[in-house]
Structures are given as structure tokens and as C-alpha cells.
Amino acid sequence: MASQHARILLVNDINPQSKLFIEHLQGQLGHEVTATETETVPALPEEEVLVILDLDHLSEAGMQQWQAAVDGKENVSLAAFNVRGEDHAVELLSSLNLQGIFYRDDDIELICKGIEALQSGNLWMSRALMSRMIQLLMGSKVSEHHL
């Protein structure tokens, strides 16, 4: 994904608090952020889209449903929001093809910076998380090699 005008779809419970968050994101980013309920996956557009999963409002089955919906779609990037910590992020990355990770304690400016990076086709994860994932990958390659 390399479009600064990709659609942003926030998957969460639609309530007054999430509406305020979306309005703030729209003001910071300068373009529309659309919310969708967690229960069903809508038809995804053909244009570039960034799907942000709010983990406070999505079950494991719901996350897998979204992963299945975006598999094979080059125009869709998937990110997780409200991740509890690095261990939770590693767990998520073992089962979901996420391009971005946003932690519960990330401030709005950092989230906006991350969304802009994702829309430019970059990954958005902490250096510590990326290092840990590389170490895990290298460890699994060494284990496979010794079998």
C-alpha cells in the first residue's frame, strides 16, 4: 500500500468514545476514517484500504475472520490497535499478517504517525518488537536446519 489517501477502516464497537476518537483521527490525518462493527466483515473496496482492528472489542475468532477476508488482497493492510504489550504483539503476529501494531499506551500523535507510515507502504512496529520477531525467525530457521 503506497497511497496517502487510502481508506481507513476502524473495526470496533461504535459508541460515543470511539466516535470522538475517529473525529480526532480525521482531524489529525486530514481524511475520512470509517468505523465498522466487529460482528461482520463488510465487502472491502477495490481501492487501497488500511484496516485497524481494535482488540478491546474483537474476539480471536473475529480477528481470524478479518485475516481470512484480507488474505491475498494486495490493496489491504491490516493493523492491530489496543495491543496490551510486546508479548501480546508477538502472539498476534504468530497468527495474523499484521503490518502495524499500536499499543494501548500509544498517544494519538504516535498513532497518526504510524497510520501515515502504513499508508506509505511501511511497517509500523517498535524496534524492540521487530528485533524480537527477527530473533524468533532466526531461531526457527536454525531449528529447521538441524532437523
Residue pairs with C-beta under 8 A, 6 or more apart in sequence:
1 48
1 50
1 75
1 76
1 77
1 99
1 118
1 119
1 120
1 121
2 48
2 119
2 120
2 121
3 48
3 119
4 116
4 119
4 120
5 31
5 48
5 119
6 47
6 48
6 49
6 50
6 77
6 119
7 32
7 34
7 45
7 47
7 48
7 49
7 50
8 25
8 29
8 31
8 32
8 33
8 34
8 49
8 50
8 52
8 115
8 119
9 33
9 34
9 35
9 36
9 49
9 50
9 51
9 52
10 18
10 21
10 22
10 25
10 33
10 34
10 35
10 36
10 52
10 54
10 81
11 35
11 36
11 37
11 38
11 51
11 52
11 53
11 54
11 57
11 58
11 66
12 18
12 35
12 38
12 54
12 56
12 57
12 58
12 81
13 37
13 38
13 54
13 57
14 35
14 37
18 35
18 54
19 35
22 33
22 35
24 108
25 33
25 108
25 111
25 112
25 115
26 32
26 33
28 108
28 109
28 112
29 112
29 115
29 116
36 42
38 54
38 57
38 58
38 59
38 62
39 62
41 65
41 66
41 69
44 51
44 69
44 70
44 73
44 75
44 76
45 75
46 75
47 75
48 75
48 76
48 119
49 75
49 76
49 77
50 76
50 77
50 79
50 100
50 115
50 118
50 119
51 66
51 70
51 76
51 77
51 78
51 79
52 79
52 80
52 81
52 100
52 102
52 115
53 63
53 66
53 78
53 79
53 80
53 81
54 81
54 82
55 63
55 80
55 81
55 82
55 83
55 84
55 92
56 82
58 66
63 92
63 95
63 96
64 95
64 96
66 78
67 78
67 95
67 96
67 97
70 76
70 78
70 97
71 97
77 99
77 100
77 118
78 96
78 97
78 98
78 99
78 100
79 98
79 99
79 100
79 101
79 102
79 114
79 115
79 118
79 124
80 89
80 92
80 96
80 98
80 100
80 101
80 102
81 102
81 111
82 102
82 103
82 104
83 89
83 92
83 101
83 102
83 103
83 104
84 103
84 104
85 103
86 126
86 128
86 129
86 132
89 101
89 103
89 125
89 129
90 129
90 132
90 133
90 136
92 98
92 101
93 101
93 133
99 118
99 123
99 124
100 114
100 115
100 117
100 118
100 123
100 124
100 125
101 124
101 125
101 126
101 129
102 110
102 111
102 114
102 124
103 126
106 114
114 124
115 124
117 123
117 124
118 124
123 130
125 133
